[in-house]
Amino acid sequence: MQIARTLIASVVAGLMATSAMAMTDAEHKAAKEKISADYKAAKTTCDALKANAKDICMKEAKGAEDVAKAELEAQYKPSDKATNKARMARADADYAIAKEKCDDLTGNAKDVCVKDAKAAHTTAKENAKVAKAAAKPADSAAEKGAQVAEARKDATAEKNEANYKAAKERCDAMSGDAKSKCVDDAKRMYGQS
């Protein structure tokens, strides 16, 4: 896990250092090669691990590579679309890693872990959609405000639904009145009917 964070940090630092000026084709190619080499090195490190620890390491390495590639493209050819793609790549990588970590658990604990990972993924994706709406040009401030407000409303609904499913999964470990009260509390907290 530390390797993946270090890899991401070094790639981002390298990209940030050159962000003030346009990236040349040679710099872009060199950065892509570095990302590929870093991924191969991380995979080699993972080979020494066993069972789910190896699977987690591999997800971290692949996630770091995907995020680094998306961020490189966002820096090489800056656009709202490329920036959003980088946000989504980070959300997807974090989700894949979190979900893989759930494999160490069993029963309801695993189910809760998976639902929590899904809720975090949904939150990250919805936040990216709101950021995309905020970055999108509009004819007037009122129109832009309406676009962002609509995106936030949709995002809140999606996040509440995902968080409710995770909370409801926690309730499954209970029984009887305690379970009913738990589900009712989750419904109230996340605005579900």
C-alpha positions in Angstrom: 0.0 0.0 0.0 2.9 2.3 0.8 4.4 1.6 -2.6 1.2 2.7 -4.4 1.0 5.9 -2.4 4.7 6.6 -3.0 4.2 5.9 -6.7 1.2 8.2 -7.0 2.9 10.9 -5.0 6.0 10.8 -7.2 4.1 10.9 -10.4 1.8 13.7 -9.2 4.8 15.7 -8.0 6.5 15.2 -11.3 3.4 16.3 -13.2 2.9 19.3 -10.9 6.5 20.4 -11.4 5.9 20.8 -15.1 2.3 22.0 -15.0 3.2 25.6 -15.4 4.4 25.0 -19.0 3.1 22.8 -21.7 4.3 19.3 -21.9 6.3 18.3 -25.0 5.7 15.0 -26.8 9.1 13.8 -25.5 8.2 14.7 -21.9 4.9 13.0 -22.3 6.5 9.8 -23.7 9.1 9.8 -20.9 6.4 10.2 -18.3 4.4 7.3 -19.8 7.5 5.2 -19.7 8.1 6.1 -16.1 4.6 5.2 -15.2 5.0 1.8 -16.9 8.3 1.1 -15.2 6.9 2.1 -11.8 4.0 -0.3 -12.4 6.3 -3.1 -13.3 8.4 -2.5 -10.2 5.3 -2.4 -8.0 4.1 -5.7 -9.5 7.5 -7.3 -8.8 7.1 -6.2 -5.2 3.7 -7.8 -5.1 5.0 -11.1 -6.3 6.7 -11.7 -3.0 3.3 -11.6 -1.2 0.8 -14.3 -0.8 -3.0 -14.8 -0.8 -5.2 -11.7 -0.5 -2.2 -9.5 0.5 -0.8 -10.1 -3.0 -4.3 -9.4 -4.6 -4.5 -6.1 -2.7 -1.0 -5.1 -3.7 -1.8 -5.8 -7.4 -5.0 -3.7 -7.2 -2.9 -0.9 -5.6 -0.3 -1.1 -8.3 -2.8 -1.2 -11.1 -4.9 1.6 -9.5 -1.7 3.7 -9.2 -0.9 3.1 -12.8 -4.4 4.0 -14.0 -4.6 7.1 -11.9 -1.1 8.2 -13.0 -2.0 7.7 -16.7 -5.2 9.6 -16.3 -3.5 12.5 -14.5 -0.7 12.5 -17.1 -3.3 12.8 -19.9 -5.0 15.6 -18.0 -1.8 17.5 -17.8 -0.7 16.7 -21.3 -4.0 17.7 -22.9 -5.8 19.8 -20.2 -9.5 19.8 -20.5 -12.5 19.4 -18.2 -13.1 15.9 -19.7 -9.5 14.8 -18.9 -9.7 16.2 -15.4 -13.0 14.4 -14.8 -11.5 11.2 -16.2 -8.6 11.5 -13.7 -11.1 11.9 -10.8 -13.1 8.9 -12.0 -9.8 6.8 -12.3 -9.0 7.7 -8.7 -12.5 6.7 -7.5 -12.4 3.5 -9.4 -8.9 2.6 -8.1 -9.9 3.4 -4.5 -13.0 1.2 -4.9 -11.1 -1.7 -6.4 -8.6 -1.6 -3.6 -11.3 -1.3 -0.8 -13.3 -4.1 -2.3 -10.3 -6.4 -2.5 -9.5 -5.6 1.2 -13.0 -6.9 2.0 -12.0 -10.4 0.9 -10.1 -10.8 4.2 -13.5 -10.7 6.0 -16.4 -13.1 6.1 -20.2 -13.1 6.6 -21.9 -9.8 7.5 -18.6 -8.1 8.1 -17.6 -8.7 4.5 -21.0 -7.6 3.2 -20.8 -4.4 5.3 -17.3 -3.8 4.0 -18.4 -4.2 0.4 -21.4 -1.8 0.9 -19.1 0.7 2.6 -16.7 0.5 -0.4 -19.5 1.0 -2.8 -20.8 4.0 -0.8 -17.4 5.6 -0.9 -17.1 4.9 -4.6 -20.5 6.4 -5.2 -19.6 9.5 -3.2 -16.4 10.0 -5.1 -18.1 9.6 -8.5 -20.9 11.9 -7.5 -18.4 14.5 -6.2 -16.6 14.3 -9.6 -19.9 14.9 -11.4 -20.6 18.0 -9.3 -17.1 19.2 -10.0 -17.6 18.6 -13.7 -20.9 20.6 -13.6 -19.1 23.4 -11.8 -16.4 23.5 -14.4 -18.8 23.4 -17.3 -19.3 26.9 -18.9 -22.7 28.4 -18.9 -24.3 31.5 -20.5 -25.0 33.2 -17.2 -24.2 32.9 -13.5 -27.8 31.9 -12.9 -27.7 29.1 -15.4 -24.4 27.8 -14.0 -25.8 27.9 -10.5 -28.8 25.9 -11.6 -26.6 23.3 -13.3 -24.5 22.9 -10.2 -27.5 22.9 -7.9 -29.1 20.1 -10.0 -25.8 18.1 -10.0 -25.6 18.5 -6.2 -29.2 17.4 -5.8 -28.7 14.3 -7.9 -25.4 13.6 -6.2 -26.9 13.9 -2.7 -29.7 11.4 -3.7 -27.2 8.9 -5.0 -24.9 9.2 -2.0 -27.8 8.9 0.4 -29.0 5.8 -1.3 -25.5 4.2 -1.2 -25.0 5.1 2.4 -28.5 3.8 3.3 -27.6 0.4 1.7 -24.4 0.3 3.8 -26.2 1.2 7.0 -29.0 -1.3 6.3 -26.4 -4.0 5.8 -25.0 -3.2 9.2 -28.5 -3.7 10.6 -28.6 -7.3 9.2 -26.3 -8.4 12.0 -29.2 -7.6 14.4 -32.5 -9.3 14.9 -36.1 -8.5 16.0 -36.9 -5.0 17.3 -33.3 -3.9 17.3 -33.0 -4.6 13.6 -36.3 -2.9 12.8 -35.2 0.2 14.8 -31.8 0.2 13.1 -33.4 0.1 9.6 -35.9 2.8 10.6 -33.1 5.0 11.9 -31.1 4.4 8.7 -34.1 5.3 6.5 -34.6 8.5 8.5 -30.9 9.4 8.4 -30.6 9.0 4.7 -34.0 10.2 3.6 -35.2 6.8 2.3 -38.9 5.8 2.3 
